[in-house]
Each structure stands twice: as C-alpha cells, then as structure tokens.
Amino acid sequence: METEWVLRSAFSYKRDAIAAGLTRLAGLRGVKLEQPAVVYQAIEWLREGMDFADALHLASADGCEALLSFDAKLAKTAKRLGTIPVVAP
C-alpha cells in the first residue's frame, strides 16, 4: 500500500503504470506476498478505477456480507465493479 502511495503521490505515476509495476514486483522470484489473491484482486480493481488502499481493504473482506465505510465514493465504485456491498452512511 505504501509503495502505491509513494509512486502516485511523490512520483506522479499514473494508475496503469502503478498496476503494471506492482504486478511485475509481485512476480519477482524473491518476493513473497502474504495474500497473493488479495493483492492481485486489489491491483485489478486499481486498474478499474478504485483507490488501491480501498481495493486492498475490500479484497481482504472477501467472504464477508459487506464492508462498512464512511467513503461514499468507495461504495459507488464497489457497486459499479460488482464487489461485495460497501455500506456507507
């Protein structure tokens, strides 16, 4: 999550470049992901317009009925992408 934030905010990389870079990084022989399926899902949702931190949280909630959040934009994006529901006030 921090890597994405630095690439976006400090170096002004665009969404597609970040997604491609994270995918390549995750595929390196010496890199081990704690939850590969979660990370790859989050990268896909990043490509589709979701904030990466939100995507990681939502992908981690797989199997839950819903994710509670104060982020109305996340709820709208999650609905558009057909993820588990995000309930926002």
N, CA and C atoms as an extended XYZ file, in Angstrom:
267
Properties=species:S:1:pos:R:3:atomname:S:1:resname:S:1:resid:I:1 pbc="F F F"
N         0.823       -1.168        0.000 N   MET     1
C         0.000        0.000        0.000 CA  MET     1
C         0.883        1.253        0.000 C   MET     1
N         1.928        1.227        0.783 N   GLU     2
C         2.832        2.382        0.834 CA  GLU     2
C         3.549        2.596       -0.499 C   GLU     2
N         3.929        1.516       -1.147 N   THR     3
C         4.603        1.627       -2.448 CA  THR     3
C         3.703        2.332       -3.447 C   THR     3
N         2.436        1.942       -3.497 N   GLU     4
C         1.492        2.588       -4.411 CA  GLU     4
C         1.357        4.059       -4.079 C   GLU     4
N         1.248        4.378       -2.800 N   TRP     5
C         1.076        5.762       -2.375 CA  TRP     5
C         2.271        6.617       -2.798 C   TRP     5
N         3.482        6.110       -2.587 N   VAL     6
C         4.688        6.860       -2.965 CA  VAL     6
C         4.759        7.043       -4.476 C   VAL     6
N         4.499        5.983       -5.229 N   LEU     7
C         4.547        6.091       -6.692 CA  LEU     7
C         3.534        7.100       -7.207 C   LEU     7
N         2.352        7.136       -6.603 N   ARG     8
C         1.296        8.050       -7.046 CA  ARG     8
C         1.538        9.473       -6.561 C   ARG     8
N         1.802        9.632       -5.262 N   SER     9
C         1.857       10.985       -4.706 CA  SER     9
C         3.215       11.670       -4.855 C   SER     9
N         4.284       10.935       -4.708 N   ALA    10
C         5.611       11.554       -4.775 CA  ALA    10
C         6.171       11.590       -6.192 C   ALA    10
N         5.849       10.567       -6.990 N   PHE    11
C         6.427       10.474       -8.328 CA  PHE    11
C         5.419       10.674       -9.457 C   PHE    11
N         4.152       10.890       -9.109 N   SER    12
C         3.081       11.180      -10.072 CA  SER    12
C         2.884       10.099      -11.136 C   SER    12
N         3.134        8.846      -10.759 N   TYR    13
C         2.857        7.752      -11.690 CA  TYR    13
C         1.356        7.618      -11.866 C   TYR    13
N         0.933        7.218      -13.027 N   LYS    14
C        -0.478        7.015      -13.329 CA  LYS    14
C        -0.898        5.601      -12.922 C   LYS    14
N        -2.187        5.436      -12.779 N   ARG    15
C        -2.800        4.187      -12.328 CA  ARG    15
C        -2.298        2.961      -13.090 C   ARG    15
N        -2.293        3.020      -14.428 N   ASP    16
C        -1.876        1.853      -15.220 CA  ASP    16
C        -0.414        1.498      -15.003 C   ASP    16
N         0.430        2.516      -14.896 N   ALA    17
C         1.855        2.262      -14.662 CA  ALA    17
C         2.083        1.656      -13.288 C   ALA    17
N         1.345        2.130      -12.302 N   ILE    18
C         1.472        1.576      -10.950 CA  ILE    18
C         1.003        0.126      -10.928 C   ILE    18
N        -0.131       -0.145      -11.553 N   ALA    19
C        -0.651       -1.519      -11.587 CA  ALA    19
C         0.335       -2.453      -12.279 C   ALA    19
N         0.896       -2.002      -13.389 N   ALA    20
C         1.869       -2.830      -14.111 CA  ALA    20
C         3.113       -3.064      -13.255 C   ALA    20
N         3.590       -2.026      -12.597 N   GLY    21
C         4.777       -2.152      -11.754 CA  GLY    21
C         4.544       -3.067      -10.558 C   GLY    21
N         3.397       -2.930       -9.917 N   LEU    22
C         3.088       -3.799       -8.779 CA  LEU    22
C         2.952       -5.254       -9.212 C   LEU    22
N         2.375       -5.470      -10.379 N   THR    23
C         2.247       -6.836      -10.901 CA  THR    23
C         3.620       -7.432      -11.165 C   THR    23
N         4.498       -6.655      -11.775 N   ARG    24
C         5.861       -7.149      -12.032 CA  ARG    24
C         6.607       -7.397      -10.730 C   ARG    24
N         6.484       -6.477       -9.790 N   LEU    25
C         7.144       -6.627       -8.496 CA  LEU    25
C         6.665       -7.892       -7.786 C   LEU    25
N         5.359       -8.123       -7.790 N   ALA    26
C         4.796       -9.299       -7.118 CA  ALA    26
C         5.259      -10.602       -7.767 C   ALA    26
N         5.612      -10.538       -9.038 N   GLY    27
C         6.039      -11.736       -9.750 CA  GLY    27
C         7.524      -12.043       -9.648 C   GLY    27
N         8.284      -11.193       -8.984 N   LEU    28
C         9.720      -11.447       -8.844 CA  LEU    28
C         9.966      -12.668       -7.961 C   LEU    28
N        10.987      -13.409       -8.301 N   ARG    29
C        11.318      -14.651       -7.596 CA  ARG    29
C        11.520      -14.436       -6.100 C   ARG    29
N        12.163      -13.373       -5.703 N   GLY    30
C        12.473      -13.149       -4.294 CA  GLY    30
C        11.362      -12.470       -3.502 C   GLY    30
N        10.230      -12.205       -4.126 N   VAL    31
C         9.141      -11.515       -3.445 CA  VAL    31
C         8.070      -12.523       -3.054 C   VAL    31
N         7.677      -12.492       -1.786 N   LYS    32
C         6.615      -13.379       -1.302 CA  LYS    32
C         5.497      -12.510       -0.741 C   LYS    32
N         4.303      -12.704       -1.270 N   LEU    33
C         3.133      -11.974       -0.814 CA  LEU    33
C         2.423      -12.768        0.270 C   LEU    33
N         1.942      -12.090        1.297 N   GLU    34
C         1.202      -12.773        2.353 CA  GLU    34
C        -0.105      -13.345        1.825 C   GLU    34
N        -0.802      -12.584        1.012 N   GLN    35
C        -2.091      -12.998        0.466 CA  GLN    35
C        -2.128      -12.651       -1.022 C   GLN    35
N        -1.520      -13.484       -1.856 N   PRO    36
C        -1.423      -13.157       -3.279 CA  PRO    36
C        -2.758      -12.871       -3.951 C   PRO    36
N        -3.787      -13.646       -3.656 N   ALA    37
C        -5.084      -13.429       -4.298 CA  ALA    37
C        -5.653      -12.060       -3.953 C   ALA    37
N        -5.470      -11.637       -2.718 N   VAL    38
C        -5.948      -10.318       -2.283 CA  VAL    38
C        -5.208       -9.219       -3.031 C   VAL    38
N        -3.897       -9.342       -3.116 N   VAL    39
C        -3.087       -8.328       -3.792 CA  VAL    39
C        -3.430       -8.243       -5.273 C   VAL    39
N        -3.535       -9.390       -5.930 N   TYR    40
C        -3.845       -9.372       -7.363 CA  TYR    40
C        -5.246       -8.824       -7.625 C   TYR    40
N        -6.207       -9.126       -6.749 N   GLN    41
C        -7.547       -8.560       -6.906 CA  GLN    41
C        -7.498       -7.048       -6.731 C   GLN    41
N        -6.754       -6.588       -5.735 N   ALA    42
C        -6.635       -5.147       -5.496 CA  ALA    42
C        -5.986       -4.443       -6.689 C   ALA    42
N        -4.990       -5.059       -7.285 N   ILE    43
C        -4.344       -4.474       -8.470 CA  ILE    43
C        -5.345       -4.387       -9.619 C   ILE    43
N        -6.155       -5.417       -9.784 N   GLU    44
C        -7.167       -5.387      -10.850 CA  GLU    44
C        -8.173       -4.267      -10.608 C   GLU    44
N        -8.626       -4.123       -9.376 N   TRP    45
C        -9.568       -3.043       -9.071 CA  TRP    45
C        -8.902       -1.681       -9.209 C   TRP    45
N        -7.617       -1.580       -8.910 N   LEU    46
C        -6.881       -0.339       -9.161 CA  LEU    46
C        -6.957        0.009      -10.645 C   LEU    46
N        -6.715       -0.967      -11.498 N   ARG    47
C        -6.801       -0.758      -12.945 CA  ARG    47
C        -8.192       -0.271      -13.358 C   ARG    47
N        -9.203       -0.719      -12.620 N   GLU    48
C       -10.585       -0.393      -12.972 CA  GLU    48
C       -11.097        0.877      -12.293 C   GLU    48
N       -10.206        1.591      -11.597 N   GLY    49
C       -10.571        2.899      -11.070 CA  GLY    49
C       -10.714        3.028       -9.575 C   GLY    49
N       -10.487        1.958       -8.828 N   MET    50
C       -10.618        2.026       -7.374 CA  MET    50
C        -9.303        2.470       -6.751 C   MET    50
N        -9.395        3.205       -5.669 N   ASP    51
C        -8.223        3.566       -4.883 CA  ASP    51
C        -7.571        2.271       -4.384 C   ASP    51
N        -6.244        2.201       -4.438 N   PHE    52
C        -5.566        0.948       -4.106 CA  PHE    52
C        -5.754        0.538       -2.644 C   PHE    52
N        -5.677        1.495       -1.724 N   ALA    53
C        -5.881        1.153       -0.307 CA  ALA    53
C        -7.291        0.616       -0.094 C   ALA    53
N        -8.273        1.272       -0.697 N   ASP    54
C        -9.655        0.786       -0.602 CA  ASP    54
C        -9.772       -0.610       -1.201 C   ASP    54
N        -9.110       -0.818       -2.332 N   ALA    55
C        -9.162       -2.117       -3.006 CA  ALA    55
C        -8.564       -3.211       -2.127 C   ALA    55
N        -7.471       -2.912       -1.450 N   LEU    56
C        -6.872       -3.908       -0.544 CA  LEU    56
C        -7.812       -4.245        0.606 C   LEU    56
N        -8.420       -3.228        1.193 N   HIS    57
C        -9.357       -3.476        2.295 CA  HIS    57
C       -10.549       -4.302        1.809 C   HIS    57
N       -11.074       -3.937        0.659 N   LEU    58
C       -12.244       -4.641        0.138 CA  LEU    58
C       -11.897       -6.077       -0.259 C   LEU    58
N       -10.767       -6.277       -0.899 N   ALA    59
C       -10.359       -7.631       -1.278 CA  ALA    59
C       -10.109       -8.490       -0.035 C   ALA    59
N        -9.629       -7.879        1.023 N   SER    60
C        -9.401       -8.604        2.280 CA  SER    60
C       -10.706       -9.010        2.947 C   SER    60
N       -11.800       -8.354        2.586 N   ALA    61
C       -13.100       -8.638        3.191 CA  ALA    61
C       -13.862       -9.724        2.426 C   ALA    61
N       -13.195      -10.381        1.490 N   ASP    62
C       -13.840      -11.443        0.722 CA  ASP    62
C       -14.438      -12.469        1.674 C   ASP    62
N       -15.669      -12.854        1.426 N   GLY    63
C       -16.358      -13.788        2.298 CA  GLY    63
C       -17.263      -13.099        3.302 C   GLY    63
N       -17.127      -11.789        3.442 N   CYS    64
C       -17.995      -11.027        4.339 CA  CYS    64
C       -19.264      -10.616        3.594 C   CYS    64
N       -20.292      -10.317        4.344 N   GLU    65
C       -21.536       -9.860        3.719 CA  GLU    65
C       -21.396       -8.463        3.149 C   GLU    65
N       -20.635       -7.612        3.826 N   ALA    66
C       -20.472       -6.223        3.394 CA  ALA    66
C       -19.263       -5.625        4.101 C   ALA    66
N       -18.800       -4.502        3.567 N   LEU    67
C       -17.739       -3.711        4.202 CA  LEU    67
C       -18.366       -2.392        4.631 C   LEU    67
N       -18.182       -2.019        5.877 N   LEU    68
C       -18.703       -0.747        6.365 CA  LEU    68
C       -17.644        0.317        6.190 C   LEU    68
N       -18.067        1.471        5.658 N   SER    69
C       -17.119        2.545        5.391 CA  SER    69
C       -17.854        3.877        5.393 C   SER    69
N       -17.123        4.939        5.681 N   PHE    70
C       -17.684        6.278        5.556 CA  PHE    70
C       -17.431        6.844        4.159 C   PHE    70
N       -16.820        6.063        3.298 N   ASP    71
C       -16.402        6.512        1.970 CA  ASP    71
C       -17.490        6.219        0.930 C   ASP    71
N       -18.287        7.232        0.634 N   ALA    72
C       -19.375        7.066       -0.344 CA  ALA    72
C       -18.835        6.779       -1.744 C   ALA    72
N       -17.668        7.335       -2.065 N   LYS    73
C       -17.067        7.071       -3.377 CA  LYS    73
C       -16.691        5.595       -3.503 C   LYS    73
N       -16.142        5.016       -2.444 N   LEU    74
C       -15.813        3.592       -2.455 CA  LEU    74
C       -17.076        2.768       -2.654 C   LEU    74
N       -18.152        3.115       -1.959 N   ALA    75
C       -19.410        2.371       -2.096 CA  ALA    75
C       -19.899        2.406       -3.541 C   ALA    75
N       -19.807        3.562       -4.168 N   LYS    76
C       -20.251        3.701       -5.558 CA  LYS    76
C       -19.361        2.889       -6.503 C   LYS    76
N       -18.063        2.955       -6.311 N   THR    77
C       -17.128        2.212       -7.161 CA  THR    77
C       -17.300        0.712       -6.970 C   THR    77
N       -17.461        0.278       -5.725 N   ALA    78
C       -17.654       -1.148       -5.441 CA  ALA    78
C       -18.927       -1.664       -6.113 C   ALA    78
N       -19.969       -0.868       -6.078 N   LYS    79
C       -21.225       -1.275       -6.727 CA  LYS    79
C       -21.019       -1.398       -8.236 C   LYS    79
N       -20.318       -0.427       -8.820 N   ARG    80
C       -20.048       -0.450      -10.265 CA  ARG    80
C       -19.243       -1.683      -10.670 C   ARG    80
N       -18.302       -2.090       -9.811 N   LEU    81
C       -17.440       -3.227      -10.112 CA  LEU    81
C       -18.044       -4.565       -9.684 C   LEU    81
N       -19.166       -4.529       -8.999 N   GLY    82
C       -19.821       -5.781       -8.609 CA  GLY    82
C       -19.136       -6.517       -7.485 C   GLY    82
N       -18.503       -5.794       -6.573 N   THR    83
C       -17.829       -6.426       -5.433 CA  THR    83
C       -18.862       -6.692       -4.331 C   THR    83
N       -18.385       -7.139       -3.180 N   ILE    84
C       -19.295       -7.231       -2.042 CA  ILE    84
C       -19.795       -5.809       -1.757 C   ILE    84
N       -20.978       -5.698       -1.177 N   PRO    85
C       -21.511       -4.365       -0.915 CA  PRO    85
C       -20.635       -3.576        0.066 C   PRO    85
N       -20.548       -2.277       -0.184 N   VAL    86
C       -19.913       -1.356        0.759 CA  VAL    86
C       -21.024       -0.463        1.281 C   VAL    86
N       -21.231       -0.512        2.581 N   VAL    87
C       -22.291        0.259        3.212 CA  VAL    87
C       -21.683        1.533        3.754 C   VAL    87
N       -22.142        2.665        3.217 N   ALA    88
C       -21.659        3.961        3.648 CA  ALA    88
C       -22.855        4.813        4.064 C   ALA    88
N       -22.696        5.629        5.086 N   PRO    89
C       -23.830        6.469        5.536 CA  PRO    89
C       -24.232        7.485        4.486 C   PRO    89
